[in-house]
Amino acid sequence: MHKRKVCVITGTRAEYGLLYWVMKSLKNDKDVELQIIATGMHLSPEFGLTYKQIEADGFVIDKKVETLLSSDTPVGIGKSMGLGMIGFSDAYQELQPDILLVLGDRFEIFAAVSSAMVARIPVAHCHGGEATQGLIDEAIRHSITKMSHLHFTSTEQYRNRIIQMGEQPQHVYNTGALGIENINKMELLDREQFEDSIAFKLNKRSILVTFHPVTLEFSTAEVQFKALLDAISELQDCTTIFTRANADTDGRIINVMIDKYAANHPDKAVAFTSLGQLRYLSALRHVDIVVGNSSSGLIEAPSFKKPTVNIGDRQSGRIKGVSVIDCEPNYSAIKSAIENAFDTNFVRSLENSVNEYGQKNASEVILPILKSADLESLLKKKFYNIDQ
């Protein structure tokens, strides 16, 4: 009997962390053959060669598709997408997958799905239907949705948006955010173990900073991040854990600024290219607030009842719970938002809050669908009109 070949494509440490439990359940299922293609930042020495983490977790990587050039300019990223399409086309020819599983909205995933469309391979896409109005990711995500055949969304609102885009309702499933499963299943580190794991002591107060460039705003990464650094450098009795930016346009500028700040304030700040899931979620458990513009401040942090200071436009359009404080990307707005986040009445008000992105384990919903979907009929897509 032919085992169904489900090919998971991953390009970043964060996305792999979200896909981990689905990959594990596919690997352990006797009716499925799991294939893994690693691409993008996983293969880059600059970003820590994180494909090694996938292998350390017991997975076998079937193909590595090189896409990243060392340039993060628009020309560099355009060429990376072209390299990706060439590499993925070869990989599919060799692996002959029955269906692909992808997540999110990065340019290497766009290349992977574009190649799959030409090869007539059905695609299952996680975290579609979301809106991030400050990023080119918005257009990439919706394009991936239109080239995909099964959809796993993080909220009901996003499910409805995908149906609004003409996708058949019976192929769009609200599974909740994939990151919630890590929170449910991982045994997180206590404070002392966490401090040992990062070789750094937290002070009375501490913050976790993840700040990525806003790709649709020109040359503002440096200005915005300087405003953030100025605001946190004034905090008393407060330590900062930085996670470095992704390989986006201007990402390297931010990383240079992080490294310089950490070097100048060794007792107050520490920086990591990648904390990995266990340390990252443990950080969310032990810090007081999350600061920056990463989606994890909106999706995972609320499960820990932790305030998030969300800076600027990068997450504009995403669903935000009561724990999220939006602010403009300037010094006074950031400073004021951080003060509000530390306010004891505000923190207390979050004790009974519920995470908008769900509480359940997404892999338990996704696995049976990937196994049972009629792949032949999936490829023949019909546009769904909402007023039918």
N, C-alpha and C positions, 0 to 999 in steps of 0.2 A: 504493500500500500504506500502511495506517495505521501510523505509527510509534508504538510503545508510549510513552505519556506517563508518565514516572516523576517524581513531585513530591517533592522533598526539603524538609523543614521544619526550620528551625534558629532557635533562640531565644537562644543564648549563644555567646560567643567560643570557649569551651572545646569545646563540642559541635561547632561548625563545624570547629574544628581536627581533630577526630576523623573527621568526615565528608568532609574535603577530598579524599582520594584516591578515594573512591567517587564523589564528585561529578565529579571530573576524568575518571574513566574513563567515566561516563555521558555527559558532555559530548562526549567524543571518539568515542563509539560511533555509527556512522551509522544504526543500526537503532533508536535511542532518541531521544526528545525529552525533554531534561532541563527540568523546571520547578523553580523555587526560590521558596519563601515564607519571607521573613524576618519574625521576630516578636520579642516579648519584649525582652530587654536590648539586642539589636542596634539597636533604634530609639530607645534612650534616651540623651539628651545626658549624663545623669549617669553612664552606664556607657560613654561614649566613642563612641557612634554606630558600633558595630563593623560594621554592614552595609556601611560604606564599604570595609572590608577585603575582603569577599566580592567587591565590584565591582572593587577593585584587583587581585584575583587572576584577573580575566578572566571572571567569571561574570555573567550577567544575572539580576537579581531580578525575577520575574514579578509578585509581589504582596507588599505589606507589610501585615501584620495587626497593628494596634496593640492591645496588651493591658495594658501596664504603667501603673498609676496611680502617683502619686508616693508613695503610702502603702504600707508593707510590713507593715501590721497584718493580722490574720486577715480582717477585713472587706474591706480593700483587695485582698488576694489572692483572696478569694472573688469579688469584683466583676471582677477581672482575668480570672478563668476564664470568667465570663459574657460579658465583652466578646470574649474569644477565640472562644468558640463562635459568636457572631454573625458575627464577622469571617471565620472559617474557612469557615462555611457559604456566605457570599457568594463567597469566593475559589474554592471548589470548583465552585460554580455557573458561574463565569466560565471557569475553566481546564479543567474536565472531565478531571482526571487519571485514568489507568487504575489506578495504584497509588501509595501514599505510602511514603516511607522516612523513619523517625524514629529518634531515639536517646534512650535514657535515661528520665528520670523526673521532669522538671520540670512544673509545673502548666500551662504554656502548651502543652506537648506532650499532656498529658491532655485539654485542651480541643480540640486539633486532632484527636485520634483519636476523641473522643466525637462530634464533628461528622461525621467520616468514616464512623463506624458507621451513623449515621442516613442518610447519603447513599449507603450501600452501596458504599463504595470500599475495596478491600482494603488492608491495612497491613502493611508489613514493619518489624519493630522490632529495633533493635540494643541489645545489652547488657541484655537481660531476664534474669530468673531470679536476679538478684543480691539479696543481703539487706543492708539498712542499717537496723539496728534502732533507731537514734537519730533517725530522720527520718520525716516524713510521706511522703517519697519512696518508702518501702518499699511502702505501700499503693497509691500512684499507679503505681509501676512494675508491680506485679502486675496492676492494673486494665488498664493499657495492654496487657500480655501477653494478657489474656483478650479484648481487643477487636482484637487483631492476628491475622494469618493466616500470616505467615512470620516466623521468629525466627532471629536471628544472635547467638549467645552467645559470651562471652569465654573460657569454660572448659567442660570436659566436665561438671563438677559442676552448673554452671548450666543446661546443656542438659538434664540429667536432672531438674532441679527444674521446668523448664517442662513436660516430659512428665508429671511428677507432678501438674501443675496441669490435666491433661486435654488438652494439645495433642498433635496427631498427630506421632509421631516423625519421619516423612518430611518434615515442614515445619520441623523444628528443627535448625539447623546450628551446630556449634562452629567459628567462624571465627577464634578468638583475639580479643584486644582490638584495636579499630580503631587505637588510638594507637601500636601497635607499628610500623605501616607508616611513620609519620612518622620514627621513629627509623631504620628501614631505608633510607629514601629521601632524607632531607634531608641536605644538606651543612652540618654544624653549624659554628658559628663557633669559631675558636681563642680562647684566653684573652684575648689582646690585642684581637682584633676584638669579642669579647663585651663587654669593659670599655668599649671605645669606643661600642658600640651602646647601653649604658645610662648612659654618661657618669659612670662610677663605678668606682673601683679596689677590687678585692677584696684583703683582708688575707691573712695567713698561713692563717687558717681562715675559712670562710664558710658561711652557711646560707641556705636558701631557705624562706620561711615562707608557707604558704597556709592560712588558718584561716577556716572558714565557721561560721555559727551552727548549733546543733543544734536543729532545729525542734520536737522533742518535749520539750525541757527548757525550762521557763519561766524567763526573765530570767537565764540563766546566761552568756550570750554575753560580757557585760562582765566578770564575775568570772573566767571561764576565760581570757579573753584577757589580762587584767591579770596573771594568774599566769604566762602565757607570756612577756609582756614583762619581768616581774621576773626571770625565769630567764635570758633572753638578755642582759639589760643587764649582767649580771655577767661575761659571757664575755670573756676577754682575747684581744687580737689577732684579733678576729673581726668580720667584716662581715655584715650581714643584708640580704637582698633580700626585700621584702614584695610579694605580689600581693594586691590588695584583694578583699574578699568579694563574692559575688554578691548579687542582689536578693532575698535571703531575708528572713524575719522577723528583725529585729535586725542585719541585714547592715550597715546604715548606722552603728550604734554602733561596730562593729569598725573600719570605715573611718575614722571620726573619730579613734579611738585610734591607728591606724597613722600617719595624717598628723601627728598631734601628736608621736609618738615619732620619726618621721623628721626632723621640723623641729627637734627638740631634740637630735638626734644626727646632724648632717649628714655627719660623717666615718665614722660606723659603720653607717648605715642608709639605704636608698633604697626608695621605694614606687612601684608601677605599678598602674594600673587594668587594663591588659592588656599582657603582654609579647609576645603573639602566639606562634605555634608555634615559629618559628625561635629566638627569644631564650629562650623558656621551656625548650625542650629543650637549648639550649646552656647555660643556667643549670644544668640537671640534670647536664650533663657537667662543669662547672667548680666547683660548690659541693662542700663536704665532706658535708653532710647535708641532708635535707629534713625540715622540722618543720611540724606542723599536723594537719589532719584531712581533707585532700583525697584523693580517690581516686587522683590521679596519684602520690602517694607509694607506693601499693600496686601500681599497674598499670604506670606508665612508669619510675619511679625504679629498680626492680630490674634493668632492662635495662642501666643504667649501673653496676651493682654498688654503688650508693650506699645507705647506711643511711637509714631513715626513722623518725623519732619520730612515732608516731601517737597523738594526744591524744584521750582521752575515747571517747564511744560512737558518734560519727557513722558510722564505718566498721565498727561491730560487726556480725559476721555475714559480712563479705566474706572471701574467701580471701586469706591473707597469707603471703608467702614469708619466708625466713629473715632477710632484710634489714630486716624491720619490727619495731620495738620498741614495744609498746603501753604506754601509761601513763595514769594517772588525770589528770584536768584540774586538778591543783593544783600549786603552786609546787615543793614538794620532789620530787614524782614527775617533773615535767617536767625539773627540773634534773638529777636522777639519770639519767634516760633519755638526755638530751643528752650527759652525760659518757660513758655506755656507748657511744653512737653514735660518739663521737670516739676510742674506744679502738682502738689500732692492731691489736691481736689480732683484735678483732671485724671491723674493716675488711678485714683480710687473709683472714679466714674466708669473705668473700663472693666472693673472686676466681673460684671455680669454680661459683658459684650459677647456677641457671637460672630465668628468669622464668616464674612459674606461668601467666601470661596469654598464653603462646605467643611464637613468633618469626616467624610468617608474615605475608604481606600479605593483609589481609582483603578488599580490593577485588577481588582476583583470584578469590575464591570467590563474593562477593556478586553481582557484575555478571552472570555467566551465569544465576544463579538468578532474578534480577529480570527478565531478558529472556525466560526460557523457561517460567516458572511459568504454569500454567493458571488464569487469574484467576477464571473463572466458577466452577470447582469449589472454589476457595479460599474463596469467600464462604459456601458451605454447610458450615459447620463441624460436625464430630461430636466429642463428648467422648470422649477416649481413656482407658479404664480400664486401669491398670497391671496388674491381675491377670487381664487377658483371656487 
